[in-house]
Amino acid sequence: MQKSFLFYAVAASALLIALFCHAQRAYSANARERVLEFPAKYSVGRLVVLQTRPQFSYGRCKGRLLAEARGVVRLPSDKLIKFEPSAVFYRHPQCLLKLPADAFDFIELRFMAMTDEESALSDPTVPFVRRISRLKGIDLDGSEITDKGLSQLGAMPELQYLAAGNGFITGSCLPHLVGCKKLEGLRLGGTVVNNESLSCLQNFPLLTHLGLINMNLSLSGLEQVSKCRAINNLDIDSNYQIDDKALPLLLKLTKLRTLSVKETKISLKALEILGKHGIITIGLPKPFANYAPSEQRRLVKAFPYYKFSAKSAGDVDSYNETMFAPVTR
């Protein structure tokens, strides 16, 4: 009888262990999932897994479609997920309230209104986007969201990238975003910058990548930029009034390694000085081929690690690349 009891005890223990292991596997599988509940009757966009981590670059990040944002969606938690809202989303932004704070990592808002009624749809989405408080990146390039709307975003503790070019963002919203302490990359463009608000850039201690493109940037605004000593990548393309007076301010950015000054008035002599102070990658005021051969040799000497293009047509500038990126309709 003792042997029989021992047999059943061992069998029961084995069964408990098997059940425990199954439960652990089920728990681990669930832990690797993000379960999102979207409206069941219609889609509000697409959920895309990104192939690589977005960098401070222009245009859309490449990704692979995972699912339509409709009904219950299960997503891997160990992948970078981007939400691309459809036009329907802007009429139902409250659908985000049912989602967890880490529902997705990036959101791309490129809505363009086609009627007067639709022109009022963009700003009201921002308080709902704030619900996804663990967002790492927000792309508003070409969006109709204004400074007033973006000011409602508030502190996003995990936000690392914010792109808001070719729209209505002047920078006056920056005082309301200083709680985003992990912000590494910021890009504005295509409107007249609020130069005074640029003083708030100092409140982003991790800011290393900054773009202020085609914004009528003044020397006073650039002076505020020069106080952000962590910046190593700066794009001030198409600020036509920027000339050699900007040189002392640029030299204060001792960690600067990548600089783009396309369509500015920076002289060749100033470029040579910048090359001696650690700039490795340079976007020239005009195409390399438009410089005289003797000037080209000076540029190659000033930036020996950068490969200049001999083509007469310059690269597509950052303003146009975002200006003609796809929008949501």
GIUR-V428807 format. One record per backbone hydrogen bond with DSSP energy under -1.0 kcal/mol. CO is the residue of the C=O (numbers start at 0). NH is the residue of the N-H. If there is no record, write none. Layout:
co: {CO:CO}
nh: {NH:NH}
This chain:
co: {0:1:2:3:4:5:6:7:8:9:10:11:12:13:14:15:16:17:18:19:20:21:22:23:24:25:26:27:29:31:33:35:38:43:44:45:46:46:47:48:54:61:63:66:67:68:70:72:74:79:80:80:81:82:83:87:88:91:92:93:94:95:99:100:104:104:105:106:109:114:116:117:121:122:124:125:127:128:130:131:135:135:136:137:138:139:145:146:148:149:155:159:159:160:161:162:164:169:170:172:173:176:178:179:183:183:184:185:186:187:188:192:195:196:197:199:200:203:207:207:208:209:210:212:214:217:218:219:220:221:223:224:226:227:231:231:232:233:234:236:238:241:242:243:245:246:249:251:252:256:256:257:258:259:261:266:267:268:269:270:271:273:273:280:282:284:286:287:291:292:293:294:295:296:297:298:302:316:317:318:319:321:327}
nh: {4:5:6:7:8:9:10:11:12:13:14:15:16:17:18:19:20:21:22:23:24:25:26:27:28:29:30:31:32:76:74:72:70:85:68:83:65:66:81:63:56:50:48:46:69:43:37:35:33:49:104:105:47:107:45:90:91:94:95:96:97:98:102:133:135:136:82:138:327:118:119:120:124:125:128:129:130:131:132:134:159:160:106:162:108:142:149:150:151:152:158:183:184:137:186:139:141:193:173:175:176:179:180:182:207:208:161:210:163:212:165:194:198:199:200:202:203:206:231:232:185:234:187:189:192:221:222:223:224:225:226:227:228:230:256:257:209:259:211:213:241:264:245:246:249:250:252:253:255:279:280:233:282:235:237:270:271:272:273:274:275:276:278:258:260:262:289:290:295:296:297:298:299:300:301:302:305:320:321:322:323:324:111}
